[in-house]
């Protein structure tokens, strides 16, 4: 199937009559590998009550209707990747003439983006919910390096494997090499202004959420919630060069990750190491660390941490933890620490508490 509505052969090329679907509320186009568009003639379309459009598995579709298309109640389009806004592509859903093969040639590895169906799918992407997307879960990398700057509208990321095994190894790719390799210009900092929530679950092959190197640093200034569960190969959550951007982070929950040894990994490369000796999480109120058998600490670098609003700290089933942070931790609002041993008063900073409990445990 190449089109949904075929142009009448009797119509002239200049025909621009208006076609109205007065009662159509929902439209789903799925698994149509040859589909090029809903209609390729020059007629205008009106969809006065259309509220929901879902398109999945239509890799050759480059335009919805060739003529103008008006759907006053339609604000979003759902694809196999997630939820997209129509603000940038317009009411006629017009798509730029960039092929999937062109996108693949721009990436550092050829298998990372086979799921992509439209050239605009990253630039107007609002939410990713991969619980029902087999294609997404079979991709090695979710967001390739050349698309990072296009994720300016992304607000929510949720990737959870319900059953089977995911192939995802990396969420945000930062390719090794120079700026020229990743087509990201001279910009060294990529800012995800709107991303607020990240949830990852049961991704057994995930090794990196987001990496920063000497050429590219990722910042998340409005990220408020991070939840990670059952990602057995994930070794850390943040790198030390990006934590300074987490100014709005309020809730952090990490559980059942076998390989997790630190939450914040100290960057060894001097070119990416921050000059500051202190990190402040001004909005972080809750930290939960649970069932992390190899966790040695929150951060093992020498940086001091301040948590002015932290009032909830849970550390359970983390037998290898020896210190919360190597540097000083200041937690003025923290009164209790919920541990494997029960609720305990936080009379001192978390470091002193952990060291005391370790001594008691080793007796």
N, C-alpha and C positions, 0 to 999 in steps of 0.2 A: 504494500500500500504506500503510494507516494503522496497522496493528498486525501483529506477527509471530504471536502467538497470539490468536485471537479467542475471546471469552467465549461459552460454551455458553448458548444462549437458554433452556435448560431449568433452568439454575441460578438460584437466587433471588439477590436483591441482598445477602443476608446470608451467602451461601456463602463460607467461608474455608478450604476444604480445601487441603492442602499439595500442591504439584506439585513433583516431583523430577526433575532431569535428571542421572542418576547417572554418565553417561559423557562429558558435554559438557566439553571442555577449552578450546575456542577458539570465539569468536563474533565475526563481522564483519558490520557493518551499514554499507553504503556506497551513496551516491547514491540515497537514498530521500527525495525532497523532501516527501512527504506523511506520512511516518511520525511518529506522535505518541507511541508507546511500544512496548515489547516486548509488554506485556499491560496492559490497562486495567481488568481486573476486580479483585476483592478477595482473590483467592487468594494464599497465600504461596508463595514459590519457594525451592527449595534447589538449589544448584549445588556439590556437594561437591568436584569436581575442576576447576572452571573456573579457568583461570590467565591467559587472555588475552582481552581485549575491545577491539575496535577499532570506532570509530564515526566516519564521515566523510561529509559531505554530507547530513545529516539536520537541516535548520534548524528544523523544527517539533517536534522531539522535546523534550518538557519533563519526562518522567518515564520511568524504565525499567520498573518494575512498580509498580502502585498499592499493592499489599500489600507486606508485609515481604519482603525478598529477602536470602538469606544465601549468601555465596560466600567461604568461609573462606580459600581459597588465592589469591584475587584481591586484589592490592595496588594495581594501577594500571589506568588506562584510557588507550588511545591514540586520539587524534583527529587530524584534519588539521592541528591546531596543534602537537601534540606529546604528551608524556607527562604524565599527571595522576595525582595521588595521590587515594585515596579517603578520606583521613582526615577531610575536612570534609563531604563529601556523604553519607557513610554507606553501609552495605552494600546499601541498596535503590536507590542511585544517584538519589535524589530530587533534582529540580532546582527551583530557585525560579521563581516565575511572573513572569519578566521577559522580554519579547519582544525579538527582535533589533531591531525598529523603535525601541523605547525606547532601546536602547543607541546606535543611530545618531543619535538626536536629541540625545544628550548630548555628542557629539563635535564638535570644531571644524570638521571637514570631513566630508562625508557619504560619501566613498568609501574611508575608511581601514580599515574593519573589516567588510567584506562577508563575510570568511571565517569570522567567529565563528559557532559553532553552538550553544553553550550559555552561559547566563549565568554559570556557574561556571568557564568554561574558563580564565580568567586567575587566579582566586583559588587554585586548586589545581594550577596548572601547575608542573611540575618541570623539564622539559626541552623545548626547541624544536629540532627537527632538520628543516630545511626543504628538504633535498636532494630529497625526493620529493613535495613539496607544491606543485603548480602554483598552487593558490588563494592560498597565502601569498605566493608570489613575484610574484603579480600585484597584490598590495595595495600602495598607496602608502606606508602607514605600518603598522608591525607592532603596536606598543603605543600606543594612543591616550592622550591626556592624562588622561582620566577613569578610566583603569584602572591608572595607575601604582602607586597605593597597594595594589592587589590582587595585585601581583606578589611578595608576600613569601616565596613558596615557590620561586621560580625559581632553579635552580641552574646550568643550562647553556643556552647559546644558540648554535646553529650554523645559519647561513644561507649556503648555497653554491649558486650557479646552475651546474648541470652543462652546460646548453646553452640556446640562445636568449638572450633579454634580460629581465632582471628589471625590474619597475616600482618597486621599493622605493626611496624617497627618504630615509626617516627610520626609525630603529629605535624609539627612545624619544621620543615626541612631548612637547615642552614648548611649549604654545600661547602665542603672543604675546598680551598683554593683562593683565588683572588676575586675582586669585585667583577672583573670581566667575565669570569666563569658563570656568574649567576644573574647577569643582566639586571643589576639593581642600582646601576649608576654609581655615584660617589657617596651615596647615603650610607652611613655606618650604623645608624640606629633606626630600626623599624618599630613604629609605635602602633599598637592596636588600641585605638582610643575607646572603642565601644564595647570591647569584650568584657563581660561582667561575670560569667559563670562557666566553669569547666568541670565536667564530670566524666571520668573514665573508669570503666569496670570490666573485669574479666578479659583483659587484653594480654594474653600470655606471652606474646612475642614483642611487646612494646619495650623498647630500650631507651627512647628519648621522647620527652614531651616537646621540649623546645631547647635548642642548643644555641649558644652564643660563641663566636670565635673572634679572632683579631680583626675581622672585616665587618662583621655584622653582630649587633647586640639587639635583642628583642626586649621591648618594654611594654608593660601592661598596666597603665596608670589607673584604670577603672575596674580592674579585676576585683570582685568582692568575695567570690566563693570558689574554692577548689576542693574537689572530692575525688579520691583515687582509691580503688578497691580491686584486689586480686590482679595486680599486674606484676607477675613474678620476676620478670627480668629488669624491671625499672630500678635503677640504682640510686637516683636522686630526683627531686622535684624541681628545684630552682638552682641556677648558678649564681655565684656571689656577685657577678657584674650586672645582674638584672634585678636583684631584690630591692634595690633602692627605688625602683619604679612602682613597687607594690603599695602605693600610698592609700588605696581604698580597700585593701584586703581585710575582710572581717572574719571569715571562717575558713579553717584549713583542717581537712580530715583525710588521713592516710591510714589505710588498714590492709592487712593480709597481703603484703608485698614482700616476698621472700628475700629478694636481693637488695632491698633498700638499706643502705648503710648510713646515709645522711639525708637530711631534708634539703639543706643548702650546701651545695658543693663549692668548695673554694677553688677558684680558677687559678691554675698554676702559671699560665702565661702572663708575664709582667705587662704585656701590652694591653691586656683586657682587665687586669686587676684594678679594682676601684681604688682611688687615692684615700678615700675616707677610712677612718678607723672605727666608725660607729654606724650602725644600721638601725633605723627607726621604723617600726610598723605602727603608724599612728592610729589605725582603725581596727587592728586585729583584736578580736574579743575571745575567740575560741580556737583551741588547737587540740585535735584528737590524734594520737599516735597509738595504734592498736595492732597486735599480731604482726610485729615486724621483728622477726627472729635475729636479724643481723644488724639492726640499727645500733650505731655506736653513739650517735648524738644528733641534735638538730643541726648544728654547724660545728665543724672541727677547726675552723680558721681562728685567727686571733682577734677577729672583729668583735667589738662590744655591741650588744643588742639592747634596745629599749622597746618596751611593750606597754605604753601608758594606759591602754584600755583592756588589756588581757585579764579576764576574770574567770576563764574556764580553761583548765589544762588537764587532759587525760593522757596518761601513759600506762598502757596495759599490755602485758605479754611482750615486752621488749627486753629480753634477758641480757642482751649484750650492751645495753646502753650504759655508758660510764660517765657521761657529762651531757648537759643540755647544750651549752655553748662553751667553747674554750675561753672566749672572752667573757666579760661580765654581762649578766642579764639583769635588767631592771624591770620589775613587774609590780608597780605600786598598788594595783587593784586586785592582784591575785591573793585570795585568802585560803583557798583549798586546792589540793591537787588530788585528782581521782586516779588511783593506781591499782595495780593487781592486789595490793595489800589492803585496799579500802581507801576511804577518804582520809587525807592527811592535811594538817595545817601547814600552810606555806609560810612559816615563820621567817625564812630567809629566802634568798633567790633560788631558783630551781636547781642550779648547779650544786649548791650545798645540800639540798634535799636528796638529790640523786646519789651523791657521794656517800651520804649517811646511810641510805637504804642499801647501797652496794656493800658497805662494810658490815651491816647487820646480816645481810644475806650470806656473806662469805664466812661468817663465824662458825 
